[in-house]
């Protein structure tokens, strides 16, 4: 978290009483100072490397050393190491085998090594020590500094590093193996595997699995009160809460007095076993052997480093396997300004409010407008769009139902029917391929474009003159097509907007279909995709679009009858248009179509048209 604080320039004294300058934002950590560092290439300080300096106020002598991690441009170029101000201090402490001096208690106050500052809170001690440094002439300059400070994600309080005894699982020694295991998993999107690998490569310590919390799974361990030996229960005795139960036998030293472990397991230590537990591994369920590794782990990108990684760790340690074959990574919902949502920031959106306002299906629709793996700023207008789509689905299905009194049988189809069926088969195929790759938003877009643009905007308008006409065979062809296309549209939409699709299925199709719910029916099957018919369909939609454009420009209603449309095209195009003349005439209310020269008219891809109203 970005914070603005004071950068304090302080004098340290060498053994010859010469003064050197260091800059720090944490003067309250001076009692924990165990060394000073300069960069090996910094010529200003080569003569003092290997010497010792006296820490102001507290008086301890600390060595002056070299390390390449020192930023020569920051402050004076001399950095103090305290145990511990940040992760760099921890790295230097380990690397240079330095002593540990702890000056902060667990309750955030200074301890006994701080002398007269003992018991002060950190901010209070910082101010008091700064004032004393000024008074002693040891602080000679202060500057405002804006920098990143490690803070609690929930409350924003700066985090302090306090060494305590913890339980760990060794992972550093198997880093390459964990990277290898990660490559066996198929990642969606693939680039998130790089984040997984980067996390492993940058691991600097083993996995700490103990936590000091009120709630959690107890660590089943006791310590012998006499000799300190760790006592672990037998597998058959688990689960155990060591604070409520005692070991069933004495310690090897003969003592029967024990101290219970008070820590609980890190939540990731147990949740990293979810595939195994879900498949009944603990109970020797044959389902485990038959289905492990599982097929899919859905996860958000922020927990790749813990849930995904630790699950892979556990599967490798227990079985030398991967836990699942595929992992699908989602992004986060951000606020409209692109910030993370937090209750403390007051920018979170309650999904229950959105459901109440727009419906659960509208919220689900919005969730699949996002590309897999991407973060998305929340935009309420997307729920408005979702609600409109749901209403369109409802109205179009009700229109279809008005013309169904029995399940239609297949009959001789006309070109418009063949076109919409071919486009339906293409949509089924394309959306299924996207779903198999977990590209859910692309599947949704494919289905939406087919439903709104081709089925509603064109096909439903193309067939109304047939539905209300006198040709019974043509009517039957429309009804057969409407039934099958509408049913498959509902099936394609069902995973995305399950409630409205189920209701429409129950009201319209249940009496004709075998499955009692759309959600246990099969995904639609594809069929013959007729390329020639698709080309004719494109020509139909283009001509209808041009005619709609003409009527709109002339302020005509769409059902206004037109006397004549003249088409200027080559013989090959004329042959194709003749196949679709009846659709154009019936849809756009045209009395006559002729072919001839057009000087100034509306242009299609392969023709020009002129219209006489």
SENUDO-126191 format. One record per residue (C-alpha): y, z, x. Coordinates in steps of 0.1 Angstrom, whole numbers, plus 5000, padded with zeros to 4 digits. Layout:
# SENUDO-126191
YZX ...
END
This chain:
# SENUDO-126191
500050005000 503549915013 505550225021 508950275038 509050565063 510750665095 509650535129 510450835152 511150775189 509951085208 510051195245 506751295262 507051455296 504951345326 503751605351 506751525374 509051605344 509951235340 510251135304 508450855286 509150725251 506550685223 507250575187 505350725157 505550755120 503251065120 504951345140 502951605120 499851475139 501251575173 498951885174 495951645172 497251415200 494451355225 495851065245 498450785250 497650415254 499550125269 498449755271 496849655304 499249365308 502349575302 504049585336 506449855324 503850125324 501250035351 502550315374 501850585348 498250475338 495850745348 498451025347 498951285321 501751365297 502751675278 502851665240 506251795228 506352125209 502552175212 502252155249 498752005255 498351765284 496851425274 495751125295 497550795296 495050505293 494950125288 493649935258 494049565248 494649665212 498049815219 500949605205 503449585233 506149475209 505849775186 508150065193 508250145230 504849995237 503250335243 501050455214 499650805209 496150855196 495551145172 492251255157 492751095132 495750905119 494050565111 490950365118 492350245152 492450615163 488750645153 487850335173 489750455204 488250805201 484750655201 485350385227 487150615253 484950925246 487951145238 487951505225 488551575189 491351795177 491551845139 494851965125 494551895088 492452105063 490551955034 493252075010 495951865028 497552155047 497952205085 495452435101 495552715128 495952485158 499352395144 500852735152 503852815130 503252505109 499952635097 499552625059 502352365054 501552045034 501651725053 505051595040 506651945045 505251975081 506451625089 510051715080 509852055098 508351915130 510951625130 513751875126 512452085155 512051775177 515651685170 516752045178 514852035211 516251705221 512851545220 513551305192 516251055201 516050775176 514850695141 514350355123 513250265088 509850095089 508049925060 504249915067 500849925051 499450275045 495850345034 496150504999 493850614971 493550314948 493750534917 496750774924 498350614954 498150924976 497950845014 494450895027 493751135056 490751105079 488751435082 485451445101 482651605081 478851595083 477351315061 474151135055 473850775067 471550475065 471350275097 472549915091 474449815122 471349745142 470149485115 473449295110 471948955119 468949015097 471249085067 473148765074 469848575075 468748735042 472148645026 471448275035 468248285015 470248354983 472048074965 475748174961 477948054932 480547964944 479047894978 482148004997 481648364987 478648385011 481248365039 482948675026 479548845026 478948745062 482448845074 481949185059 478649235078 480049095111 482949335109 480949655102 481749925126 479650205113 476450275093 476250325056 477450665045 475450755014 476551115007 479551204986 481251534978 481651504941 480851714910 478651444894 476051224909 472351204918 471551514939 470351454975 466851614975 467151815007 467152175017 468052335051 466052635064 468352935065 466653065096 466252765119 468252485102 465352245099 465751975072 463252015044 462351705023 460151724991 457051514987 457351194968 455351334939 457851614934 460851384928 463251384911 464651724924 467951904922 467752124953 470352364938 467952434909 464552404926 463152534959 460652394983 456952464974 456052585008 457652775037 459452625067 457452575099 459352875113 457853085086 461053135066 461153095029 464953115025 466652785021 470152635016 470452354991 472252035000 475352024978 476251654983 475251374959 474351014966 476950744968 476650544935 475850224955 472750394970 471050404937 472650104919 471549894949 467949944935 468749804901 466449494904 463549714914 464149974888 464749724860 461349564868 459449894868 458749924906 458650304904 456050294877 453850034894 454549794866 452949454872 456149304859 457649384892 455249184913 455548894889 459348874888 460649004921 462948874934 464848834902 466548514893 470248614890 472748884899 476148834882 478849024901 482649034908 483948944942 485349294950 481849444951 480149174974 480649425002 478849714984 476749624954 475649284966 475349385003 473549714997 471149554972 470149304999 469849585024 467449785001 465349484992 464949405029 464149765040 461649825012 459949475008 461349245035 462549025006 465748914989 466449094956 467448784936 467448404941 470948344929 474248534928 477148434905 480448574916 483348614891 486948684897 489348944882 491648934853 495248994865 498349064846 500648774837 502548814869 499348794890 499049164898 495949364895 495749554862 495849934865 496450204840 498850374864 501050054865 501050024827 500049654829 496549674816 495449484784 493049654760 490449394750 489949574717 493549494708 492949124715 489649134695 491549284666 494249034668 492348714676 488548784671 485748854696 484948484698 488548394708 488348654736 484948504747 486448154746 489348264768 486848414793 485248084799 488447894805 488348034841 486647854870 483848054884 484948284912 488648254905 491048534896 493148454865 496448584852 496048694816 497848444792 497648544755 498348174746 494748094757 493448324729 495748144704 494047824716 490647984712 491448094676 492647744667 489447594681 487347834661 489247744629 488747374637 484947444641 484847624608 486747354589 484747064603 481447244596 482547314560 483446944556 480046844568 478347094545 480146944515 478146624519 474746784524 472446864495 469246824515 468246764551 469046394557 466346164570 466845914597 467845564585 469545254598 472545364618 475845184622 477745134655 480045444650 476945664643 475145534674 478345584695 478845954685 475146024690 475245864725 478346064734 476546384721 473646314743 475946264773 477746594765 474446784762 473246654795 476546704813 477147054800 473547164807 473947044843 477147244846 475547564832 472647534856 475147544884 476947834867 480047624863 480647764828 484247664824 483347294831 480547314805 483047464780 485547184787 482846914783 481847054749 485447104738 486546754746 483646604728 484046824697 487846804693 488646464706 485646244697 483946414668 486946564650 489746324660 487746004657 484246014642 485046234612 487945994604 485845684610 483245784584 485345914555 485645564539 481845534541 481245884526 483545804497 482345444493 479545294473 477145184500 474345454497 472545334528 475745374549 476345714533 472845824543 473445714579 476645914580 474946224566 472046204591 474546174619 476846444607 473946684602 472546634637 475846624656 477246924638 474047124644 474047044681 477747114684 477047464671 474147504694 476247404724 479047634714 476647924706 476548084741 480348084742 481448174707 478348344692 479648494660 481148194642 478347964653 475748204639 477648244606 477847864602 474247824611 473148084585 475347924558 474647564564 471547494585 469147794581 467647654549 466647334567 465747464602 462747684614 464547934636 466048234617 468948254642 470847994662 470548224692 466748194693 466847814688 466347584718 469247424736 469747074722 467646794736 469246484749 468246134737 468845764744 472345704758 473245344748 475845214774 476644904753 477345124722 479445364744 481645064754 482044964718 482945324709 485645324736 487045004721 487045164686 488945474697 491445264716 492245044687 492445334663 494845504687 497045204689 497145174651 497945544647 500745494672 502045204652 502045394619 503645694635 506445484649 506945324615 506945664597 503845554577 501145784564 497745724581 496245614548 498945344543 497245004539 498144724563 497844354554 496944194587 496144274623 496143984648 494244034680 494943834712 491843844735 489243634753 486043524737 483843794752 486144074739 486443894705 482643894702 482644274708 485544354684 483744154656 480944404659 483344694651 485744524626 484444714596 485045044613 488544954622 489344814588 487845104569 489345374591 492845244594 493045064559 493444704572 492844424547 492344144572 491744094610 492443764626 492343634662 495143434678 498143434701 500343754701 503643734719 504944084716 502544354705 500744664713 498644644744 495044754748 492944734779 491644384772 493744264743 497144274725 497544334688 500244244662 500444404628 501844294595 502444574570 
END
